Amino acid sequence: MLTIIQAQTPEHIQQFQDLVTEYKSWDIEMSGKMGLSEDVLLEFGYQGGAGDLVAEFAPPNGRLFLGSFDGQVVGCAGLRRFSPEIAEMKRVYVRPAFRGKGWGRALVDAVIVAARLIGYRKLRLETATFMEGAQALYRSLGFDLIEPYREIPDEMKPLGVFMELNLK
């Protein structure tokens, strides 16, 4: 059975950080296949250390979620404040061996519920063109394509996909 928890203990935070490290490696590999330099991605998308990562998703304005199955951590998702009325979903990742089982949806659902409870009016995300499964999931949950809501390097523009969900 899949269990979604809010990561709060040092052990949970470490598990979240480990998953983000896996996600980062996968993202760099996939982006490289699409012609993006690792340096651009690291400079733009993965600045800051582990402490910064935890701080940006901390309550009361954010959340860190972990999904586990039979005691094994399978994925994560983060929610952070973008503006007083807008949240951003980041670092949604399910380990490859566990994809296609609905666990990504469960993690995203947890983020949506938390964003509503906190009082955000909109939930935004940025994904990549090669993340087709993620885009299909987001569309199925009501996310719509939007113009970029933040500036990204020119080299990343062909890969960037921006979406938003009205939470009200």
C-alpha positions as CSV (number, residue, x, y, z in Angstrom):
1,M,0.0,0.0,0.0
2,L,1.3,3.5,-0.9
3,T,1.6,5.9,2.0
4,I,2.1,9.6,1.6
5,I,3.6,11.5,4.5
6,Q,4.8,15.0,5.1
7,A,8.5,14.9,5.5
8,Q,9.4,16.4,8.9
9,T,12.0,14.3,10.7
10,P,15.7,14.5,9.9
11,E,15.4,11.0,8.4
12,H,12.5,12.1,6.2
13,I,14.4,15.2,5.1
14,Q,17.4,13.1,4.2
15,Q,15.2,10.7,2.1
16,F,13.7,13.7,0.3
17,Q,17.2,15.1,-0.4
18,D,18.3,11.6,-1.7
19,L,15.4,11.5,-4.1
20,V,16.1,15.0,-5.3
21,T,19.7,14.0,-6.0
22,E,18.4,11.1,-8.1
23,Y,15.9,13.4,-9.8
24,K,18.7,15.9,-10.6
25,S,20.9,13.2,-12.1
26,W,18.0,12.0,-14.2
27,D,17.1,15.5,-15.3
28,I,20.6,16.4,-16.3
29,E,20.9,13.2,-18.3
30,M,17.6,13.7,-20.1
31,S,18.2,17.4,-20.7
32,G,21.7,16.6,-22.1
33,K,20.1,14.2,-24.6
34,M,18.0,17.2,-25.7
35,G,21.1,19.3,-26.2
36,L,21.1,21.3,-23.0
37,S,24.5,21.8,-21.3
38,E,24.8,20.5,-17.8
39,D,26.3,23.8,-16.6
40,V,23.2,25.8,-17.7
41,L,20.9,23.4,-15.9
42,L,23.0,23.3,-12.7
43,E,23.4,27.0,-12.6
44,F,19.7,27.7,-13.2
45,G,17.8,24.8,-11.8
46,Y,19.9,23.4,-9.0
47,Q,21.4,26.3,-7.1
48,G,21.8,26.2,-3.3
49,G,22.5,23.3,-1.0
50,A,20.4,20.8,0.9
51,G,19.6,23.3,3.6
52,D,18.2,25.8,1.1
53,L,16.1,23.1,-0.4
54,V,14.5,22.2,2.9
55,A,14.0,25.9,3.8
56,E,12.1,26.7,0.6
57,F,9.6,24.0,1.2
58,A,9.2,24.5,5.0
59,P,5.8,25.1,6.7
60,P,3.8,27.2,7.1
61,N,4.0,28.2,3.4
62,G,5.4,24.9,1.9
63,R,5.5,21.2,2.3
64,L,7.7,18.2,1.6
65,F,6.0,14.9,0.7
66,L,7.4,11.4,0.5
67,G,5.6,8.4,-0.9
68,S,6.5,4.9,0.3
69,F,5.4,1.4,-0.6
70,D,6.0,-1.5,1.7
71,G,8.5,0.6,3.7
72,Q,10.5,1.6,0.6
73,V,10.6,5.3,-0.4
74,V,9.4,5.6,-4.0
75,G,8.9,9.3,-4.7
76,C,8.7,12.9,-3.5
77,A,7.0,16.2,-4.2
78,G,7.5,19.7,-2.9
79,L,5.3,22.7,-2.5
80,R,6.6,26.2,-2.0
81,R,5.3,29.8,-1.9
82,F,5.7,31.7,-5.1
83,S,3.7,34.7,-4.1
84,P,1.0,35.3,-1.4
85,E,-1.7,33.7,-3.6
86,I,0.4,31.4,-5.8
87,A,2.2,28.2,-4.9
88,E,4.7,26.3,-7.0
89,M,5.0,22.5,-7.1
90,K,8.6,21.3,-7.5
91,R,10.7,18.2,-7.4
92,V,8.0,15.7,-8.2
93,Y,9.8,12.5,-8.7
94,V,9.0,8.8,-8.7
95,R,11.8,6.3,-9.0
96,P,11.8,4.6,-12.4
97,A,10.9,1.1,-11.0
98,F,7.8,2.5,-9.4
99,R,6.4,4.6,-12.3
100,G,3.1,3.8,-14.0
101,K,1.4,2.7,-10.7
102,G,-0.4,6.0,-9.9
103,W,2.1,7.1,-7.2
104,G,3.0,10.3,-9.1
105,R,-0.7,11.2,-9.1
106,A,-1.0,10.5,-5.3
107,L,2.0,12.8,-4.6
108,V,0.6,15.5,-6.8
109,D,-2.8,15.1,-5.2
110,A,-1.2,15.6,-1.8
111,V,0.4,18.8,-3.0
112,I,-2.9,20.1,-4.4
113,V,-4.7,19.4,-1.1
114,A,-2.0,21.1,0.9
115,A,-1.9,24.1,-1.4
116,R,-5.7,24.5,-0.9
117,L,-5.4,24.1,2.9
118,I,-2.7,26.7,3.1
119,G,-5.0,29.1,1.1
120,Y,-3.2,29.5,-2.2
121,R,-5.5,30.4,-5.2
122,K,-3.2,28.9,-7.9
123,L,-0.6,26.2,-8.2
124,R,2.1,26.5,-10.8
125,L,4.8,24.2,-12.1
126,E,7.6,24.0,-14.6
127,T,8.4,20.8,-16.4
128,A,10.2,19.8,-19.5
129,T,9.1,18.8,-22.9
130,F,10.6,15.3,-22.5
131,M,8.5,14.7,-19.4
132,E,5.5,13.7,-21.4
133,G,4.0,11.4,-18.8
134,A,4.2,14.1,-16.2
135,Q,2.5,16.6,-18.5
136,A,-0.3,14.1,-19.2
137,L,-0.8,13.6,-15.5
138,Y,-0.9,17.4,-14.9
139,R,-3.4,17.9,-17.7
140,S,-5.6,15.2,-16.3
141,L,-5.7,17.0,-13.0
142,G,-6.8,20.3,-14.6
143,F,-3.5,22.1,-15.1
144,D,-3.4,24.3,-18.2
145,L,-0.5,25.5,-20.2
146,I,0.6,29.1,-19.4
147,E,3.3,31.5,-20.5
148,P,6.5,31.3,-18.5
149,Y,6.0,32.8,-15.1
150,R,9.7,33.3,-14.5
151,E,12.7,34.1,-16.7
152,I,14.7,31.1,-17.9
153,P,17.9,31.0,-19.9
154,D,17.5,31.1,-23.7
155,E,19.1,27.6,-23.9
156,M,16.3,26.2,-21.7
157,K,13.4,27.8,-23.5
158,P,12.8,25.0,-26.0
159,L,12.6,22.5,-23.2
160,G,10.4,24.5,-20.7
161,V,6.7,23.8,-20.2
162,F,4.8,25.9,-17.7
163,M,1.4,25.0,-16.3
164,E,-1.1,26.3,-13.7
165,L,-4.1,25.0,-11.8
166,N,-6.8,27.2,-10.4
167,L,-7.4,26.0,-6.9
168,K,-10.6,27.9,-6.2
